[in-house]
Amino acid sequence: MSNANVKKTETENCTSSSSSSSNNNFKQLSSPSQQSHDGKTILLNGHQRTNGLTHTAAAIAAATSTASLSSAASSMAAATTSLGVGGGGGGNLGLNAALISSTTPATALPPNTNGLQSPYERYREDDTSYVPIGQFFAGRSVFITGGTGFMGKVLVEKLLRSCPDIRNIYLLIRPKRGQEVSARLTELLNAPLFESLRREKPKELSKVIPISGDITSEELGISEKDQNLLCRNVSIVFHSAATVKFDEKLKLSVTINMLGTKRLVELCHRMLSLDALIHVSTAYCNCDRTDVSEVIYAPPYNPDDIISLINWLPEDILDQLTPRLIGKRPNTYTFTKALAEHMLLKEAGNLPVAIVRPSIVTASLNEPFAGWVDNFNGPTGLVSALAKGLFRTMMCEKNYVADMVPVDIVINLMIAAAWRTATRKSNNLLIYNCCTGQRNPILWSEFVKHAMTSVRKHPLEGCLWYPTGELRMNRPMNTLNCILKHFVPAYILDGVARIMGKKPFVVNVQNKIAKAVECLEYFATRQWRFKDDNVNALLHTLSPKDREIFVFDVRHINWDKYVERYVLGFREFLFKQRPESLPASRKRMVRLYYLHQLTKLVAVLITWRFLMSRSKRLNDLWSAFLDNALKMARLIPFL
């Protein structure tokens, strides 16, 4: 068997794997010994799975239209059993009859003798076939989805700045609030992120061309004329469009993260000279596992079945069913991202595809300048609340790794992955886990310590209280501290605001913070080991010059300095506060410090006084202690 066939068989083995059981724990349907001798695993009950789901959806739809809500609930309970997410299995496996488990992961590659994974080879100075990344993009046109998002903006800026001979960058942009795509593009290019390009290379910005469309629409909402334009000219596609809201409804999450990906792949199949499709996923799409390799794991359900489900079921019933469907995953985002990867593997066919899986994406490390960030997602919102003095306690295992990665590291890896996919053809769909936990880890306790130091050193204007905080794993204690330190002061401040005739807002802010903390808690109380062998191997295939231009070696991150720049970044770009205001903010921080210490002293005295008034024995002990202390003080002159 040829090497190409071996790799293809390995992929088929893994993607034909799953398990099934009652109560959300999948039961083994077949042992590895039942595989055929050629190494391939056959789908079990593929037809029955689809029929079971179709019958389920039809039953629930009928229940909601012809019976009362209680009858609908009964139908839903029966449906979850046939789906394999409720009670026992039974003879009709339905959606629960997924795929036979296999021992070989998708795209698993045998190690080379030089320590790198095939098909990677280390860069050699005498290699005349090496094409630098910047030169590779010369004369090429690129299509980007999600180009107006956090990562998309950095990608556009980096391509224009580091690949000056690139031909065009087509951005999929959705008309928004009556604003045409050309106006949205102008607004995008006028952002601070593109300031250096506007000053030094203004002509480069004319290479960015808007494509009107919508990731949720059929054919991505792109006109036939624009589709033909893309199919003729584009050779590299970056797909970063996604809904990253953790609490997104399942229907919209499936529509954007799965159907959007499927529609993009259909468009890519029509492109005449496509050399690379880079799909941005997330390292946490397999968060139901502790060890996550750079492979595609079999999903809990067939993606097509989930798509059928959202088309059949009323949205209210689908919302009730969602917790059972996502199983051990914390939200619809990770669930649909996992399904999207499997669907991409199935739909891509012979397309040159690679997947980049970043962990928690945070502010930029260096490019285009240190600390750039444009949203409050993830740790940014919580550190901002900490800096304002509004956030003091959360559930978090302080000795676990906080696997976060700067956005420019991710973008550089995406560009390098596109270069590698195009220049080294492979039958494998390669995955790159873009993470820091293996090669340069930082613990949550260290991150909070650095953040605390930085927000005190570079305080925000209008800080409400001195920043302090603590990570806890005791839920009752955390809840008590949350009430006393978050909501009691919030209600007091809002009460004062009402008395002064001002609009109260602190309670509303605390509610939003509580919601954000709830979303992040799952990731702060667990730990994963994301293998990044493919990323390391890709790094060693680059020339020294390309490694300097497209930096994604996370070992070079100095976390102390990075977090300080992170704080300065959200101070400037999110809160719009200039460096000139720092001296006044620092004076205010000193006053808040003394006020904080005075408040703690008063709280201790009040508590002590209360206890003294309630306990005669404690009162007697305190009096005896004072008498002895006075006697000792009188003896000091004689010592």
N, C-alpha and C positions, 0 to 999 in steps of 0.2 A: 504494500500500500504506500502511495506517495506521501510525502510530508504534508502536502496541502490537504489530502484526504484525511490524514490522521487528525489534523487540526479541526477540520470540518466535523469529523465524528465526535471529537471532544465537545464541541459546541452543542451538537445535537443531543449528546448524552445529558448535559446539564440542563438544557432548556426543556428536556422531556422529564423533568424531575419535580416532584412535589410530594406532599403527604397529606393524610386526612384523618380526622378523628372527631369525636363528639366534644361539645363544650369548647369549641374554638381550638382544640389541640388536634392536629391532623394525624390520622392513623395510617400506618404503613400499609400500602396496598399490595406491594410486591417487593421481594428482596432483590438485591443486585444479582443474585445467582439466576434470576429468571430472565435476565437480559439475553438477547440473541448473541451468537458467537461473533458476529461482526462488530459488536460493541455498541450497536444502536438500540435505543429503547423506544418501544412503540407506545403511542398515546392510548390510554385506557378510556373507554367510554367517551371519546371525544364527542360523538354524536349525541349520546345520552345527556352529557352535561349541558349542551346547548338546549336540547328539548326540555330538560328539567327546568332550566331557568325560564324558558319561554312560557311553560305551563304555570310556573310560579307567578310570573308577572301578570299573566292573564287572569289568574285566580284573584290576585290582589286588586287588579283593575276592576274586575267584576264585582268584588266585594265593596269597593268604594262607591260604585255607581248604583248598585241594586240593594244594598243592605245598610244597616245602621253602622255607626262607627265601631261599636263593640264587635259586630260581625267582621268588620275589616281588620280589627286587631287580632281576632282569632285566625283569620286567613294569613295575616302577617306572621303569626307565631308558627303556623304550619309551614309557611314559606321558608322561614329561617331554618327549620329542621331539614327541609329538602336541599337548602343551600349549603348545609354543612356548617352553619355557624350557630346553631342552637342546640337541640337535644341530640338523641342518638342517631346513628346512621341509617340503618334499615337497608332494604334491598335496593330501592331506587336511590342511587348515589347522587343524582342531579349534579349541581355545581361542585359538590364535595368530591366527586370522582375526578380528581384533577389529573395528575401525571405520576408515573412511577418514579420513585426516588433513585437517583444515580450517584455514584461516588466521584464522578469526574466533573469538575467545574467548567463552565463555559470559558472559552478562550484561554484555558490553562496552557502554559507554554513550558516546555522542558528547559531547564537551565543550561546555558552555554558553559564551556570550560573557563571562560574569562570572567565568570561571575554575573554576566548580564543575561537577560532573558532573550531567547530568539523571538523576533528577527532583529534584535538590536546588536549593533557592533560599535565599539568605542571609536571616537573620532581619531583619525590619523592625519598628520600634517601632509603626508604624501598622497592622500586620497584626492585625486584630481576630479573625481566625480561629485565632490561635495558642493552643494549649492547653498550659499548663505540664505537665511530666512528672508532678509530684506530683498535680495535679488529674486528669490522665488516668487514673491508677491508682485514683482514689477510687471506691469501690463495686464494684471489680472483684475477682475471685478468680483466683489464680495457681496453676498446677501446676508443681512443680519435681521433676525427677529428679536424683539425685546431690546432694540437699540436705544429706546428712550428710558430704559430702566437703569438701575445703579451700575450693574456690570456692563450693560450695553454701551453706556456713555464712555466708560473707561476703555472698552474695546475699540470704539470708533477713534478716540483720541490717540490711542497707542498705534493703531494701524496708520493713521495719517502722519504721525510724528516719526515713527521708526521704519516705515515702509514708504518712503517718499515717492516712489515710482508706481505705486498702486494706481490702477486705472480709475475705478469707481467703487463707491460703497453705497449699495442700495439698502435703505432702511425701511422696514415695514412699520408704518405709523398709522394709528387709528385716529380718524377725525374725532375730536373731543370737545364737548360743550359748544358746538357750533363753530369750532376753530378748525380751519383747513389744515391739511398736513403740511403745507409749505410754511404756514405761520408757526406751527409746532416745531418744525425743523429750525426755523430762524431763532425761536426761543431757546431751543436746545443748544445751538452753536454759540449763542451769546452767554452761556453759562460760564462761571469762573473757571471751570475745568478746561475750557478751550482758550483761555486767555493767552497763553504762550504761543499757541498756533496763530491766533488772530494778530499777534504782535510780530511774530517772526516769519510765519509762512501763511499769510492770509489766503493765497490762491489754493492751498490744499483743501480748504473748507468747501470749495465749489465742487469737489469730487463727491460730496455726499448728496445723494439723490433720494428724495422721499418716494415711497411706494404706498399708496393709499390701500389699506386693508384692515382686516380684523381677524385675529387668531381664532375667534369663536365662530366664524362664518364659514360656509361651504367655500372650498377653494381659497380659503384664507381671506375671502372678500376682495381678492385682487382681480382687477379687470382683465379681460382677455388680452388686450393690448400690452398691459404690463407683464402678464404672464409670459407672453412671447418674448418680450424684452429680456426678462430674467433667464428664460430657457436658452436664448442665443448667447448671452454674454457672461453669465455667472459661472465661475469654476470652483468657488469656495463658499460654503454656507455655514454660518454660526447660528444655532438655534438656542437662544437663551430666554425666549418668551415663556413665562409661566406665572401662575398665581402662587405667591409665596406666603399667602395668609394661612396660618395654621388652622384657623377655625372656619375656613371656607366651606360652603355647602358642597356635598359630594357631587351634585350634578354639574355645578360650574367648574369644580376642580377637574372632573373627568373631561369636560368639554375643552378646557384650556390645555391641561397637561397631557392628555392622551389624544383626543381627537385633533387638537392643534398639531401635535407631532405627526399623526398619521397623514393629515392633509399636506403638511410640509414635505413628507417623504414622497407622496404622490407627485408633488411638483418637482422634486429632485429627480425622480425617474425620467422626467421629460427634458431635463437639462442636457444639452448636447456635449458639454465638456466639463462635467462635474468631476473634480479631483478629490474633494474632501467635504464631508458633512460632519460638523462637530456638534454634538448634542450635550447640553449642560443639564446634568442631573443633580443629585445631592448624595453625599456620603451616607446620609441617614435614611436613604430609601430602604436599606436593609437593617434598620435599627432593631429589628426583632432578633438579630444575631449579635453576639459579642465580638467575634472575629469576622471582619469583613475583608475579603480579598478582592482583587481587581478582576472580578468575574460577574456575569449576570446570573443571579440565582432565580430558580423557578418561582413564579409568583403564586400567591394563594389561590387565585382564580384566573381563568382565561380572560384576557383583556376584552375580547369581543363580547363575552358574556356580561361583563360589567357595563359596557356601552349599551348593550341591549336592555339591561336592567334600568338604566337611567332614562331610556326612551319609553319604557313601558309604565313605570311606576309613577304615581302622583308624587309631587315633591314632598308633601307632608309625610307620607308613608316612607319615602326614601330617607328622610331625615331621621325617622325612628329606627330604621334598619341600619343606618350608617355605623353606629358603634359596634354592632355585631360583624359587619362586613370588614372593617379595618382591623379587627382582632387585636393583636398585641401592639400594633402600631399606634402612636399617640394621636394622629390626625390624618385628615384626608390628603394633605400635601405629600407626606412620605408614602402613603398608600398608592396614590396615583402615579407618583414618580417611579415607584417600583414596577408598576404595570406598564408604564410608558417605555421603560427600558426593554422589557420583554417584547412588547409590541414592535419596537424599533428593530430588534433583532429579527423578528418574523417578517416585517414589511420591507426591510431594507434590501433584501435580495443580494445583488452583486454591487450595490453602492459602496463606495469607500467611506466607511463610517467609523468614528471614534466617540467615546463618551468620556466627559470630564465630570468628576464628582467632587465638588468642593465641600468642605465641612461648613462651619459657621463663617460666613464671609463678612469681614469687618473693613474698617477704613484702610486707605492705601498706605503702603509702607514707604514708597519713594515717588511713585509716578501717578500723575504728572507732578504732584508735590505731596509731601508727607502729610498724612492725616486727613485727606479728602474723604468726605462722606456726605451723602445727601438724603439720608432717611434715618428714622429712629428705630429701625427693626433690630431684633436680637439684643445683644449686650449694649448697643449704643443707647437705646431708650432707658435702660436701667442705670447705666453709668451717668446719663444726663440727669435722671431723677435723683441719684445719689449726690451729684454736684449741686443740685438745687436745694438739698437738705430735706427732700421729700421721701426718701427711700432708705430704710435702715435695717431691714431683716428679710431673709428669704430662705426657702428650703434649698440647700445645696450641700453636696459632699465636698468639703474643701480640699480633700486630698486626692480628688479625681482630676484627670486631665481636662483642661478647657481647650478643646480642639477647635481653634479659630484660625483663619487664614486671611491675610490682607488681600484686598480685591485685585491689586495689580499683579500679585503672584499668580492668581487664578487666570487672569487675562493673558499673561505671558505664556503660561502653560497651554492655554487654548490655542494660541497662535502657533506655538511649537508643535502641538499635536496635529494641527492642520497641515503644517509643513511636512511632518513625518508621514502622515497618512497619504499624502499626495506623492511624495518622492519615493516611498518604499511600499510598493503594493503588497498587500497581504490578504489572505483569505479570512483572517481573524478580525473580529470586531473588538478593538482594543479599548480597555477601560483604564482611566487614570484617576486614582484616588488622590485628590489634591488636599492634603492635610498636613498638620504639623505635629501630631501626637507621637509619631514614631521617631522622628529625627530631631525635633526641637520642642519638646513638650513644655507647657506651662500649666501649673495647677491652678484651680479656681482660687485658692487662698492667695497665691502669688499675684494673680491678675487683680483681685480686689485690693490687695495691699498696694500695688503699683497705681491703681486707679485712685485710691484714697489719697495717696501722697500727691498725685498730679492735680486732683481737683482742689486740694487745699493750696497748692503752690500756684495754680492758675485758676482762681475762682471765677465763677460766673457773676455777671452783674445781677443784682436783685436776688441773691441767694437768701432763702428764707430761714435757714438754720445751718449750724455748723455740721459739715458732712461726717457722719459716722455710720457704721454698719457692721453686721455680723452674719455669717453663714451658719445655718443650723440644720440638723437632721432630726430634731425632736419636734414633731408637728404640733402638739399642744402648746409647747413653749413658743414656737414660731407664731402660732395664731394669736396667743396672748400678746406678744410683742407687737404684732401687726396692728392689733386693736389699739393698744396703748400708745404706740409710737407713730402710727400712720393716721388712723381714722379719728381718734380723740382730738389730736391737734388740728386735724383738717376741719372738723366740725366747729372747733373754737374759733379758728381763723375765719371761717365762713360766717360765723355769727357776728364777729367783729366787723366784717365787711358789710353785712346787712345793716348793722347799727350806723355805720358811717355812710350809708347810702350807696355803696359800691356793689358790683355784681359778684356774688360768691362763685368760686371756681375750684377751690382746693379739693373738695370732696369728689368732684367729677374727675379731677386729675388722678386722685388716689384710686378711684374705680378703674381707670384705664391702666394704671400701673399694676394693679392687682391682676387684671386680665392678662397683661404682658408677662407677668411673673408666672402665672399659671401655665402659659404656653411654653415658657423656657424651663420650667421646673423639671419636666421629664428628662431633658438633656443635661441638666445640672446635677441630677441625682443618680446618673448612670454613666458608665464608661465603656468605650469601645476601642478596639485595636484595628485601625484601618491600615491595611497593608498598602504600601506605595512603591512596590518594586518596579512597576512600569514607569512611574514618574522618575525614579532614580536612574533607570536605564536610559530613558529619553534624554535626561540631562547630560549623560556621558556621550551621547551621539553628537552633541553640539560642539562647534568650534569655540575656542576661548572667547572670541569676539562676540559670537552670538549669545554666549552665556552672560556676557556683560550687558548686552542690549536687552535680552529677553530673560530677565532674572526670575527663576522660580525655585531656586535652592533655598529652602526654608531654614537651613542651618545658619544662615547669615542674619537671621532676625535677632536683634537685641531687644528683648521684651520690655525691659525697663524704659528704654528710650522710645520704643514704639508706642507704649501706652501713654507716655507723656505727649507725644505728637498726636495721638488719637484724641486726647482730651482737648488739646489746642485746636484740633481740626473741627470737632463738633462745636466748640465755642465760637469759631469764626464762621463756619459754613452752615450750621443749623440755627444757632442763636444770633448770628449776624453781629457779633461783638468784636470790635477791633482790639488789637494789642495795646493801643494807647489807653484803654480803660482798665488795664490790669492793676496799676498802682492804687487806684481808688478802690477796686474790688478787693485787693489784699488788705487794705486798711479796714474795710468792712468785715473781712474774714477774721481779723484779730478781735474785733469787738464781739463777733458772734462766738468766738472761742471762749472768751471770758463769761459771756452770758450763758453759754452751755455749761461751763463748770459751776457757775453760781446756781443754775437751775438744779443740777445734780446734788449740790450741797443742801439746798432747800428741801429737795425731795427726801434726802436721807434724814434730815432733822424732823420733818413732819412725820415720816414713817416711825422714827424712833420715839417721838413724843406720843404717837398713837399707841405704840406697844407699851410704853411706860404707864400710860393711863389705864391700860387694860390688865396689867399683870403686876400684883404687889411683890411677888418674888423677884421679878426682873427689876423692879424699882429698888428693892433692898440690895440686890447685887450691884446695881449701878452706884448706889450710895456708898457701899463698902469699897468699891473700886476707886471712887473719888477721894475717900478718906485716906486710903493707902497711898494714892498718888500725891496728895498734899503732904503726908508725912515724909515721903521720899524727897519731895521738893525742899522741905525744910532742912534735910540732911546734906543737901548739895554743898553749902558753904563750908562744911566740915570735912568734905572729901578731898 
